[in-house]
Amino acid sequence: MEDWGQVNLRLDEFLKSHNISRSSLSRNAQIHYGQLLKYCRNDMQKVDLNLLARICKTINCEIGDIIEYLPPKNN
């Protein structure tokens, strides 16, 4: 199987570095706390682009601030 690299959500890091609580983001972006936890833990199967847009608007960030692409280790 070919290694395409990996996409990681760094939402929890962003929240901590900007002193934003998960509960306030959940409340202000109208996201169920359990769903937000999956995004914070980088533990989701599919990404909801609408939800990412709400997160970015609520915490005033760019998508690249909370998502990173890690290329494959062996090219």
TORPA-4810 file (N, C-alpha, C, O; in nm, 3 decimals):
<nodes>
NODE_1_0.084_-0.119_0.000_0.000_0.000_0.000_0.088_0.124_0.000_0.189_0.131_0.071_M
NODE_2_0.050_0.221_-0.079_0.130_0.343_-0.091_0.105_0.437_0.027_-0.008_0.451_0.074_E
NODE_3_0.210_0.499_0.073_0.201_0.595_0.183_0.178_0.734_0.126_0.264_0.787_0.055_D
NODE_4_0.065_0.792_0.156_0.029_0.925_0.105_0.060_1.035_0.205_0.042_1.153_0.174_W
NODE_5_0.104_1.000_0.321_0.126_1.098_0.425_0.009_1.100_0.520_-0.072_1.007_0.522_G
NODE_6_-0.001_1.204_0.598_-0.104_1.211_0.701_-0.150_1.355_0.721_-0.071_1.449_0.712_Q
NODE_7_-0.278_1.370_0.748_-0.335_1.500_0.782_-0.373_1.496_0.930_-0.444_1.406_0.974_V
NODE_8_-0.326_1.595_1.004_-0.354_1.602_1.148_-0.427_1.731_1.182_-0.398_1.838_1.128_N
NODE_9_-0.521_1.718_1.273_-0.587_1.836_1.328_-0.511_1.878_1.452_-0.489_1.797_1.543_L
NODE_10_-0.472_2.002_1.457_-0.397_2.056_1.571_-0.484_2.153_1.650_-0.434_2.251_1.706_R
NODE_11_-0.612_2.126_1.653_-0.707_2.215_1.718_-0.677_2.231_1.866_-0.678_2.343_1.917_L
NODE_12_-0.651_2.121_1.936_-0.627_2.130_2.079_-0.505_2.216_2.109_-0.506_2.294_2.204_D
NODE_13_-0.399_2.202_2.030_-0.279_2.285_2.048_-0.313_2.433_2.032_-0.269_2.516_2.111_E
NODE_14_-0.392_2.464_1.928_-0.430_2.603_1.903_-0.510_2.658_2.021_-0.485_2.769_2.069_F
NODE_15_-0.607_2.579_2.067_-0.690_2.625_2.179_-0.605_2.653_2.303_-0.623_2.756_2.368_L
NODE_16_-0.514_2.563_2.335_-0.429_2.582_2.453_-0.339_2.704_2.439_-0.323_2.780_2.534_K
NODE_17_-0.281_2.722_2.321_-0.188_2.834_2.302_-0.259_2.969_2.301_-0.196_3.073_2.322_S
NODE_18_-0.390_2.969_2.276_-0.466_3.094_2.274_-0.563_3.105_2.393_-0.651_3.191_2.395_H
NODE_19_-0.545_3.017_2.491_-0.627_3.019_2.613_-0.777_3.018_2.583_-0.853_3.097_2.640_N
NODE_20_-0.817_2.929_2.495_-0.958_2.912_2.460_-1.001_2.776_2.514_-0.937_2.675_2.486_I
NODE_21_-1.108_2.773_2.590_-1.154_2.646_2.646_-1.237_2.570_2.543_-1.303_2.629_2.457_S
NODE_22_-1.233_2.440_2.555_-1.314_2.356_2.467_-1.462_2.385_2.487_-1.539_2.391_2.391_R
NODE_23_-1.502_2.404_2.612_-1.644_2.427_2.640_-1.693_2.559_2.579_-1.805_2.565_2.528_S
NODE_24_-1.611_2.662_2.584_-1.654_2.789_2.524_-1.661_2.777_2.371_-1.751_2.833_2.309_S
NODE_25_-1.566_2.705_2.311_-1.572_2.683_2.166_-1.696_2.603_2.131_-1.766_2.635_2.035_L
NODE_26_-1.723_2.498_2.206_-1.840_2.415_2.182_-1.968_2.499_2.188_-2.054_2.489_2.101_S
NODE_27_-1.978_2.581_2.289_-2.097_2.665_2.308_-2.107_2.771_2.198_-2.214_2.787_2.138_R
NODE_28_-1.999_2.843_2.172_-2.004_2.955_2.077_-2.016_2.910_1.931_-2.074_2.981_1.849_N
NODE_29_-1.961_2.793_1.898_-1.969_2.743_1.761_-2.087_2.648_1.742_-2.109_2.597_1.632_A
NODE_30_-2.162_2.627_1.849_-2.279_2.538_1.847_-2.242_2.398_1.796_-2.303_2.345_1.703_Q
NODE_31_-2.141_2.340_1.861_-2.093_2.207_1.829_-2.112_2.121_1.954_-2.079_2.163_2.065_I
NODE_32_-2.165_2.001_1.937_-2.177_1.909_2.051_-2.038_1.884_2.108_-1.941_1.863_2.034_H
NODE_33_-2.029_1.888_2.240_-1.898_1.876_2.306_-1.829_1.744_2.269_-1.708_1.742_2.248_Y
NODE_34_-1.904_1.636_2.262_-1.846_1.507_2.226_-1.784_1.508_2.088_-1.678_1.449_2.066_G
NODE_35_-1.850_1.573_1.995_-1.796_1.584_1.859_-1.670_1.670_1.859_-1.572_1.637_1.791_Q
NODE_36_-1.671_1.778_1.935_-1.554_1.864_1.944_-1.435_1.788_2.004_-1.321_1.807_1.961_L
NODE_37_-1.461_1.704_2.103_-1.354_1.624_2.163_-1.285_1.536_2.059_-1.163_1.521_2.063_L
NODE_38_-1.361_1.479_1.969_-1.302_1.396_1.863_-1.208_1.479_1.776_-1.102_1.431_1.737_K
NODE_39_-1.246_1.602_1.746_-1.161_1.690_1.666_-1.036_1.731_1.746_-0.927_1.738_1.691_Y
NODE_40_-1.054_1.756_1.874_-0.940_1.794_1.958_-0.841_1.679_1.973_-0.720_1.702_1.983_C
NODE_41_-0.891_1.558_1.974_-0.807_1.439_1.991_-0.757_1.384_1.857_-0.686_1.283_1.853_R
NODE_42_-0.796_1.451_1.747_-0.758_1.405_1.613_-0.806_1.261_1.593_-0.733_1.176_1.541_N
NODE_43_-0.929_1.235_1.637_-0.984_1.099_1.639_-1.117_1.092_1.565_-1.217_1.048_1.621_D
NODE_44_-1.118_1.136_1.438_-1.240_1.129_1.361_-1.211_1.059_1.228_-1.098_1.060_1.179_M
NODE_45_-1.314_0.999_1.173_-1.300_0.927_1.047_-1.322_1.020_0.928_-1.250_1.012_0.828_Q
NODE_46_-1.420_1.106_0.940_-1.452_1.202_0.833_-1.455_1.342_0.892_-1.491_1.362_1.008_K
NODE_47_-1.416_1.437_0.811_-1.413_1.576_0.856_-1.532_1.650_0.796_-1.558_1.640_0.676_V
NODE_48_-1.602_1.723_0.879_-1.715_1.805_0.836_-1.661_1.946_0.806_-1.621_2.019_0.897_D
NODE_49_-1.660_1.983_0.678_-1.604_2.113_0.639_-1.684_2.230_0.696_-1.627_2.334_0.728_L
NODE_50_-1.815_2.214_0.707_-1.898_2.318_0.767_-1.859_2.339_0.913_-1.850_2.453_0.959_N
NODE_51_-1.835_2.230_0.984_-1.794_2.239_1.124_-1.658_2.308_1.135_-1.638_2.391_1.224_L
NODE_52_-1.564_2.274_1.046_-1.433_2.340_1.047_-1.447_2.490_1.021_-1.377_2.571_1.081_L
NODE_53_-1.538_2.526_0.932_-1.562_2.668_0.904_-1.615_2.739_1.029_-1.573_2.851_1.060_A
NODE_54_-1.706_2.675_1.101_-1.759_2.734_1.225_-1.649_2.750_1.329_-1.643_2.851_1.400_R
NODE_55_-1.562_2.649_1.339_-1.452_2.657_1.434_-1.361_2.773_1.399_-1.326_2.854_1.485_I
NODE_56_-1.321_2.783_1.272_-1.230_2.891_1.229_-1.291_3.028_1.255_-1.223_3.119_1.303_C
NODE_57_-1.419_3.043_1.223_-1.484_3.173_1.244_-1.491_3.206_1.394_-1.465_3.319_1.435_K
NODE_58_-1.525_3.106_1.473_-1.543_3.129_1.616_-1.412_3.165_1.686_-1.410_3.254_1.771_T
NODE_59_-1.303_3.096_1.650_-1.175_3.124_1.718_-1.084_3.216_1.636_-0.969_3.240_1.673_I
NODE_60_-1.138_3.267_1.525_-1.068_3.365_1.442_-0.931_3.313_1.397_-0.827_3.371_1.428_N
NODE_61_-0.934_3.202_1.323_-0.809_3.144_1.274_-0.823_3.106_1.127_-0.933_3.103_1.072_C
NODE_62_-0.711_3.076_1.066_-0.709_3.023_0.930_-0.709_2.871_0.940_-0.667_2.815_1.042_E
NODE_63_-0.755_2.804_0.837_-0.761_2.658_0.839_-0.622_2.597_0.860_-0.609_2.494_0.926_I
NODE_64_-0.519_2.660_0.806_-0.383_2.612_0.822_-0.331_2.624_0.965_-0.229_2.563_0.999_G
NODE_65_-0.400_2.702_1.048_-0.361_2.714_1.188_-0.397_2.588_1.267_-0.337_2.558_1.370_D
NODE_66_-0.497_2.514_1.218_-0.545_2.398_1.295_-0.530_2.265_1.221_-0.557_2.160_1.278_I
NODE_67_-0.487_2.270_1.094_-0.468_2.146_1.017_-0.327_2.147_0.959_-0.278_2.250_0.912_I
NODE_68_-0.262_2.030_0.964_-0.130_2.018_0.904_-0.123_1.890_0.821_-0.188_1.791_0.852_E
NODE_69_-0.044_1.895_0.715_-0.019_1.778_0.632_0.125_1.734_0.655_0.218_1.813_0.643_Y
NODE_70_0.141_1.608_0.688_0.274_1.549_0.706_0.300_1.456_0.588_0.232_1.354_0.574_L
NODE_71_0.395_1.489_0.503_0.423_1.404_0.386_0.476_1.268_0.429_0.519_1.251_0.543_P
NODE_72_0.473_1.172_0.338_0.526_1.039_0.372_0.672_1.047_0.408_0.747_1.130_0.357_P
NODE_73_0.713_0.959_0.498_0.853_0.959_0.543_0.946_0.907_0.435_1.059_0.954_0.424_K
NODE_74_0.902_0.812_0.357_0.985_0.755_0.251_0.926_0.792_0.116_0.829_0.731_0.071_N
NODE_75_0.985_0.891_0.050_0.934_0.934_-0.082_0.985_0.844_-0.190_0.952_0.864_-0.307_N
</nodes>
